[in-house]
Amino acid sequence: MQHKIVPFNEKLRRAALKEYAILNTGPDSDYDNLTFLASTVCDTPVAKISVVDKDRIWNKSALGIQHCETSRKHSFCDYAIHQDADIVILKRSEYPQLFESSKGVYDQDYSFYAGIPLYNFQGHAIAVLCVLDTKERDLDEIQKKALFALAEQTLNLFEFRKQKKKLYEVQVKLKEKYQELERFASLVSHDLKSPLANIISLSELLKDENKGKFDEETSQYLQFLVESSYSLRNYIDGILSFYRSDHVLQKDYTNVDLHKMLKGIVDLYQVADDIHITYPDDIMLNNVNKAALTQIFMNLIGNALKYNDKDSRKVDIAFSKNETHYFFEVKDNGKGIAKEKLDDIFNLFTTLETADRDGNMGSGIGLATVKKLVESMGGKIHVESKPGEGSSFKFSVKRI
């Protein structure tokens, strides 16, 4: 446990106390358990975890007394934090003047006090773990050792609260930054999509109305312009989808009929005779994020069909579960993925540099979005693949 390592400085001490944001907080069973143990171990009727504020002693937890705060002036805890001792033990027979002056502070006429100042990591006393009795007594070495252990645990609770508060503040700032980035991405994407739509429509119109009038080189340039415009549009849509996935994760969890959900997705894709998709029957998923799961399957099934050069495109969806997770597999017979690319395909903006059936290049955003959604639901995703034979995407979702 940290001890006094700096000279007493009230201004710095109160500044250190402020970082814990502990004053005037509500009841906490963790602290109450510690005062109970302190009272039991030391065989005293009163035990307290007392925070030393500017003009008062505020009790985070108190056993055996009713009041939650007392005046700091003439209090035993104020006396204790000014001492250099690791534990301060006071008896009326040894400190009669101190006990006489404290009569107006407490609701009882005490004759014994033992307190361990709680020093933060900079050496400032922020609180005291103490026990009191109306009669004089002694603490043996076992009782003192136990009291030190309880004091250390009390300080750990204080530090945990401090770190939790800092983490919350960081999370708030990160959320604000992310929202700014999301707004920026949305604004830029919106501003780009309007002129891009004009470029696409005018390029298509120019190509159709002048079919056969351009030489081969000019026609290739025009075709390249059209393809690049579509790739840019897909890229912009992917960025928006990635940032909007956070909103998907905020959707309510509900029970989901897996067969019914997959049927709705499959019906969107199974529109050609060369597409064959199989999926499980009669599976009920309890308490899952339907919106997120739907987006995951739409991405994986869409990729399985787009990056497939076979005459008959097949996608098989499998399901299993254990006590902690649901497991899913989306297996296809498509182009497959090279071994050296398997570890990178879930990274944002990483592409396989392979065109889909329509000749469009991927944006490297879809699978990054899938990974983000899966991990946010307490799961993991990986892929097994052989070039020319197909891929198998396996992912899990934590059962809640």
Secondary structure, DSSP 8 states (H G I E B T S, - for coil): -----S---HHHHHHHHHTT--TT----HHHHHHHHHHHHHHT-SEEEEEEE-SSEEEEEEEES---SEEESTT-HHHHHHTS--SSEEEETTT-HHHHHHTTTTSSS---EEEEEEEE-TTS-EEEEEEEEESS-----HHHHHHHHHHHHHHHHHHHHHHHHHHHHHHHHHHHHHHHHHHHHHHHHHHHHHHHHHHHHHHHHHHHHHTTTTS-HHHHHHHHHHHHHHHHHHHHHHHHHHHHHHHHHHTS--EEEEHHHHHHHHHHHH--STTEEEE--SS-EEEEE-HHHHHHHHHHHHHHHHHT--SSSEEEEEEEEE-SSEEEEEEEE-SS---GGGTTTTTSTT---S-B-TTS-B--S-HHHHHHHHHHHTT--EEEEEETTTEEEEEEEEE--
